Amino acid sequence: MAKYMELNPSLCKDKHIITLGSGTGLDAIALHLLGARVRATDINIPLLVENSQNNMSTSNPFPIQVSRLNWGDPLEKEVQDEMPYDAIIACDCVYYPHLIERFLCSIKLLAAGSTTTSSSSPLILITTQKHFGQVYDDFLERANKLFTIDEIPRTEHHKDFNSPEITMIKL
């Protein structure tokens, strides 16, 4: 995802982006270094906070903001207050079948709150591993009921960071 965004700087430079399931913060840090204003979220945030603080760029005037987000729960006030978002990004978040509905619920809430007059909906970009098999198929089936799904062609991925097991989709 980071290399895809690096190849497509207009998708992140000076954009307001929220990341879901940020984990250690690598996605948020990469987006921040590429010039985005980032709100990173995860259910467990201590390491995310530490890594975000330790990897700030002096060339980006917006520090990475971190919030706790338990998928499917109401959005935290600071997450709501920053809406609308230009993009919703999730990397490696589709692996537990019992979380698919909650994950999609959070995406739907964020997308609904990020619709603006200048843009009908935010970019929703998800990267995941296809080897999760049935979980991946179930996710696609459920997501297709809520969104139009477009797989990003492999030819648009970075040539050195490209695997048939990894897929990127836009909702």
HELIX and SHEET records of a PDB file:
HELIX    1   1 ALA A    2  LEU A    7  1                                   6    
HELIX    2   2 PRO A    9  LEU A   11  5                                   3    
HELIX    3   3 LEU A   26  LEU A   33  1                                   8    
HELIX    4   4 PRO A   46  ASN A   54  1                                   9    
HELIX    5   5 LYS A   77  ASP A   81  1                                   5    
HELIX    6   6 PRO A   97  LEU A   99  5                                   3    
HELIX    7   7 ILE A  100  GLY A  113  1                                  14    
HELIX    8   8 LYS A  130  PHE A  132  5                                   3    
HELIX    9   9 GLN A  134  LEU A  146  1                                  13    
HELIX   10  10 ARG A  154  GLU A  156  5                                   3    
SHEET    1   A 7 GLN A  65  ARG A  68  0                                        
SHEET    2   A 7 ARG A  37  ASP A  42  1                                        
SHEET    3   A 7 HIS A  16  LEU A  20  1                                        
SHEET    4   A 7 ALA A  87  CYS A  91  1                                        
SHEET    5   A 7 LEU A 123  GLN A 129  1                                        
SHEET    6   A 7 ILE A 166  LYS A 170 -1                                        
SHEET    7   A 7 ASP A 150  GLU A 151 -1                                        
END                                                                             
